[in-house]
Amino acid sequence: MTDQTTKKGGNTIAIIAMFFLFAMISFVTNLAAPIGTIWGNYYEGNSFLGMLGNMMNFLAYLFMGIPAGNLLTRIGYKKTALVAMAIGIVGLFVQWLSGVGVMGDGAFIVYLIGAFIAGFCVCMLNTVVNPMLNLLGGGGNKGNQLIQTGGSLNSLSGTLTPFLVGALIGVLTPETTISNVSPLLWIAMGVFAVAFIIICFVNIPEPNLRKKGAPKVKFEHSPWNFRHTVLGVIGIFIYVGVEIGIPGTLNFYLADQGSNGAGVIGDASVVAGAVVAIYWLLMLVGRFISSLISGKISTRAQLITVTGIGIILVIGAILSGKETTVNVPTFIYSGPEGAAAQVPISAVYLVLCGLCTSVMWGGIFNLAVEGLGKYTEKASGIFMMFVVGGGVIPLLQQLISNDMGYMTSYWLIVGCLGYLFFYGVWGCINVNTDIPVSDDKQELQVQLQDVE
């Protein structure tokens, strides 16, 4: 076996490992919104408080984004991933503890602390996965192709989470507690433990790990000096809010059996979880399609297309109201004696948005780091900080929902998608090509192939 074959095999294993971690990110992240319906129900239908767990999960990014980026150069991709998974186990365990006793303010605080700790985990994993896949793909459209492929597994994991949580909850009652979803929390902890063991035995390329005695890289500028990067950072903040806000608010809307809800009859939480799971499933489909076409269709063209279609779908959902309903396919949900559940047609439009949001993360990240060279790792840390938008924007949506109704809150999403459309058309253009970046790009590529 030649050295070149060995190197290619090592890179393949590294790619598979990154794909596996990509799936774990959504598994932990997507627990927050459906579990939040339990707390929203406990606090008399207050969806704002129900979404606080999601907010705490993403708030961790604000504190851990840049430190996580620095960890990549200090201890490398592999050790950063291992630390992240250990933290994830702790965060999930603390969330489980919140359901051991009686539901109350004290238990709610414990749950929020657990969600915050889990947020550190997913932030660190995101910091590892995205730049690593981009580098393994060689940047450009090929780098985006790997990110989208990994995103497909991310979406598959995200599809299962709300569905399983909804099935465990059933109908929200005064007796519903976090203990109802304890089996899923223990499964998540077990998956992290297995992943920890697997990654321990996988060789991960370390292209950016600073070697002893190596001269320090000089940074005459920063990612903030690149206009397309700054606008991309704002885009990431907005995008993650859109990705979480669309299904998160839809989950509350369908599960709410009060006058403000969708009017779903029967096991509303189960129906909500099943319908929202299709959103994440369509994200999987969209990312898989993007992984097939990204070698021929530019990232920019994809971003412009999906943001434009997304705006149309969300406006359609807002204007359709809840009077017109459709049957949920029985293969998604089947009630007693095979009876079909009915949901407003607006839910269909919002679920279809999963096809659009599926490619936005990889597209924005890919466009925003294009041409950054040695500033890429620092930019990755900044991007992770601004993933906090996934907590801020859905929380703003719930404030609007409580005062003006669930569907009205989606005008916020329309405005966010409008910015992302602008970024694809004009904001992503690199106008700072005069700034010297890395002279050692080829050296990094050589290091990337040196799998020990």
N, C-alpha and C positions, 0 to 999 in steps of 0.2 A: 504494500500500500504506500503510495507516494505521500510526501509531506503535504502537497496541495490537497489531496483527497482527505487527509486527516483534518486539515484546517477547515475545509468545507463541511465535513461532518460535524466538527465542533461548533461551527456557526449555526448549523441546522438544529442541533440540540439546544443552543442558546435561544434561538427563535422560538422553539416549542416551549421552553421554560418561560419566556416572556409572554407567550400566548396564555399560558396557564395562569400567570399572575394577573393578566388583563381580565380574565374571567372572575377572579377573586375580588377585584375592585368593585364590580357592579353587585356582586352577591352581598357584600357588606353595606354598600351605599343604599341599595334599594330596600333594605329592611326598614329604614327610618319612616318613610311616608306611610306605608300600610300599617305599621305598628302604631304610628301617630294617630290613626283613627280610634284606637283604644283609649288614648288619653283625651282626644277631642270629645269622645262620647262621655268619658268620666267627668269632664268639665262642661257638661251640658251642651254639647255640640259646638264648642269653641274650636274651630279649625285652626285659628292662629296658634293656640297653645299646642294643638296636635302636631303642628308643623315645626315646633321648636326643636324637637329631636333632630330633624333634618337640618335645621339651622346650625345646631351645635356640631353636627357631623362635618359640615362645610366650613364652619368658623375655624376649625383646626387648621385648615389650609392657610389661613391668614398668618398664623403663627409658625407653621412648619414649612411653608413653601420654600423660602430661601435657605433655611438650615438643611432641608432635605437635599437641595441642589448642591450645597457645600459638602454634604456627606459623600456624594458620588466621587468627588475628587480626593477625599480623605481616606475613606474605607472601601470605596468601590461599589459596583452595582450589586454584587452578590451579598455582601455583608449588610448593605442597606436594606435589601429585600428581606433578609433573615430577621433583622431588628424589627422591620415593619410587621412581619407576621406574628412575632412574639407580642408586640403591642396590640395587634388585632385580637389575639386570644384574651388579653386582659380586658379590652374594651367590651367584648361580647359577654365576658363573664360578669362584669359589673352591671350590664344591662339585664342579665338574667337575675342578678341579686335583687333588682328593683321589683321583681315579681314574686319574691319569696314570701314577703309579708302581705299586709293589707294595703290596698291602693290608697294613696294619700299624697299630700304635698311632699313629704319626705321621700317617698318612693319615686315620685316624679323627678326630684332633684338627683337622686341616684341614677335614674335612667338617663337624664341629660348628661351627667358626668360620663357615663359609659359611652354614650353616642359621641361625645367630644373626644374621648380616648380612641375610639374606633376611627374617628376622622384623621387622627395622626397616622394611623396605619395606611388608609387608602391614599392619603397625600403622598407618603413616601413611596408606595407602590407605583403611583402615577408618575412620580418623578423618575423612577427607574425605567418603566416600560416604554414611555413615548420616545425619549431621545435614543434609547437603545435600539428600538425597532427602526427608527429613522436612519440610524447609523448602519445597522445591519443591511438595510436596503440600499444604502449608498446615497440617501437623500433624494430630493426631487420627486418625480412621480412614483418611482420604485419604492422610495421610503414611505410615501403616503400609502402605497399599495399594501405594504406589510402592516402599517398601522390599521388600515381598514380591515384586513384579514383578522388581526388580533381582536379588533372591535367586534367582529362577528361573534366570537366566543364570549366576549364581554356582554353582548346583547342576549345571547342564549342564557347565560347565567341570570341576567336581569329579568328575563322573561319568567323564569321559574320562581323568583323570589316573591313578587306580589301575589302570584297565583297560590303559592303554598301558604303564605300568611293569611290570605283571605279564606282558604279552606279550613285552616285551623281556628280562625275566629268564628266563622259562620255568621250568625245574626248578633249584632252588637246589643248587649243587654247590660243592666247595672252590675251583673255578676261577671262580666267579661274583664279579665285582667291580663297582665303580661305573661302570667303562667300559662295562658292558653297557647302561646307561641314558643314556650320553653324548648320543645323538641327541636325546633328549627335553629334556635340559638346554639344548642349543643351540637347539632350537625355542623353548623358553621365553624365552631371551635375545633371540631374534629377534622374538618377539611383543612383548616389552617395548620393544624399539627402535622398532618400528612404532607402538606405542601412544604412545610419547614424541613422535614426529613429529606424529601426529594431534592429540593434546591441545594441542600448540603452536599449532595453527591453530583451535582451538575456543574460542569466547567463553564463559567461565564466570562466572555472577553471583557477586559478592563482597559479600554482605550484612553480613559481620562484619569486613571488612578496615578497620582503623582508618585513617582519612584524616588527612593532615597537618593539624595545627592543630585537629583535633577534640578536644573535651574528653574526658577519660578517664571511662569509665563507672565509677560507684562501686558497689562490692559490699559491702553492709552485712552480708551473710550468705554462705553457701557452699552448694553442693549437699549437703554433709554435714548441713545443718540440716533436710533433708527426709527424713522416715522412709521414704517409699515409694521414694526415690532410693537411699538407703543399702541397703535390702533388695534393690533392683533391681541394684545393683552386685554384691552377693553372688550374686544370681541369674545375672548374666552370667558370673561366675567359674565357677559350677557348670554352667551351660548349655553353654559352650564345651567344658568337660571331657567332658560327656555326648555332645555332637555328635561329637567326635573319638574319644573312648574306645570308643564302640559299634563303629564300623567298624574302628578301628585294631586293637583287640584281636581282632576277628573275623578280620582279615587274618592276624595272627600264628597264630591258632588253626587256620585252614584251610590255611595254608602249612606249618605244622609237621608233618613226617612222622614225628616221634618218637611215643613212647607217650602223651605229653600232648596231642598234636594231635588233629585231627578224623578222622584216618585216611583222608584223601583219596588216592585212587590215581591215579598219573599225574603230569601237570604241575600240581602242587599250587599253585605260585605263580600260574600262569595262571588256574586255577580261582578262587583266592582273590581275585585282582584283578578278575575278571569278576563274581563274586558281590558284592563290596564296591561295585563300580561301580553296581550296581542300587540300593544304599542311597542313593547320591548322586543317582541318577536319580529315585528316589521323593521325594527332597527337592525336586527341581525340580517334580514333579507337585504336591506339597503346597503349595509356594509359589505356583504358578500358580493353584491352586484358591482359595487364600487371597486372592490379588489380585483374584479375581472376586467373592468374597463379603464382603470386608472393608468395603465400603460399607454393608452391611446387618447383618452380624453383628459384634458388638463384639470388639475385640482381647482383652479380658478373658475373654469366653466361649470364644474359640478357644484361649487358653492353658490354661484349666481343662480343656477337653475333651482336648486332645492330651497333656497331662501324665498325666491319668488313664489314657488308653489306653496310653500308653508304659509305665507301671508294669506293667500287665497283660501286655503283650507280653514285657517283659524277664523277669518272673517265669516266664512260660511257657517261655522259652528256657532258663532255669536248671534248671527241673524236668524238661525233656524229655530231657536227656542226649544221647548221641551214637549210641545203638543204633538209633533210628529215623531212617532216611535218606530223602531225596527226590532225584530226578533233577534235575540242573541243565538247564533248557530248552536245546535245541540251538542256538537263536538267540542264547543268551548265551555258551555254550561247547560246542564239539564236539570230542571227542577223536579219536584215530586211527580212520580208517574210520567216522567219524560216531558213535562210541561216546559215550554220555552219562556225565557224571561224577556221582558221588553225594556229597551233603553232608548232615550232620545237620540234622534239621528245625529245630533251634535257630537255625541260620543264617537260615532263612526268617523266624522271629519277629524276629530282630535287624535284618534288612534292612527289614522293614516299619516299624520304628521311624523310618526316614527320613521317612515321611509325618508323623510326630509332631514330630520335631525341626525339621522344615522351617520352621515358623512361629514357633518359640520366640524366636529372636534378635530379629526385628522386633517381636514382641509385648512382650517384656521391655523392650527399648530404648524403644519407644513409650510404654509405661505408666510407665516410670521417669522420663522427662523431661517428662511431661505437667504443665503448670502451672509449669515452671521459669523461663520467660521468659529474662531476661538471663543466667541461670546455666546455660543449656543447653550452651554451648560448653565451659565448665569441666567440666561433668558428662561430656561426651563424652570428654574426655581421661582422666578417672578410669575410665570404662568400658573404655577401651582398655588401661589398666594391668592391669585385672583379667581381661582376656582370657587372661592367663598361666595361668588355670585350664585352658586347653586343653592345656597341657604338664604341669601338676601332677597332675591327676586321672588321665589315661591312664598316667602314670608310676606312680602309686600302684596302678593296676590291674595293671600288669606285676609289681610287687612281690608282690601277692596271687597273681597267676597263677603266678609261679615257685614259690611255697610251697604253694599250695592248689589250683591248677588254673585254667584259663581261665574256665570257667563260674561258678565260685565268685566270681571277681572282679567279676562283674556285680551282686552284691548292693550294691556301692558305687554303681553306677548307679541302682539302685532307690531308695536313700536320697537321692541327688541329685534324682531326679525327684519324690520326695516333697516336698522343699523347694520346687521350682518350682510344684507343685500348691498348696502353702500360699500362695505369693506371689500366684498368680492369684486365690485365694479371698479373701484378707484383706490380704496384705502390700502390694499395689499401690495401696491406697486412700490418697489424699493427705490427711493429717490436719493439714497445715501450711499451709492456705490463708490464714492470717492473716499470713504472711510476704510483704511487698511484693516483687513481682518486677518485670518490665520495664514501664515506662510507654510504651516506644517500640516496641511490637510492630507497630503499623501502619506506623511509619516503616521497620522492617526489611522489611516486605512490599513497600513502595514501592521500597526499595533493591534488593530481590531481582529486581524486574522491570526494573531499569535495566541492561540488557545493553549493554555498549559495542560 
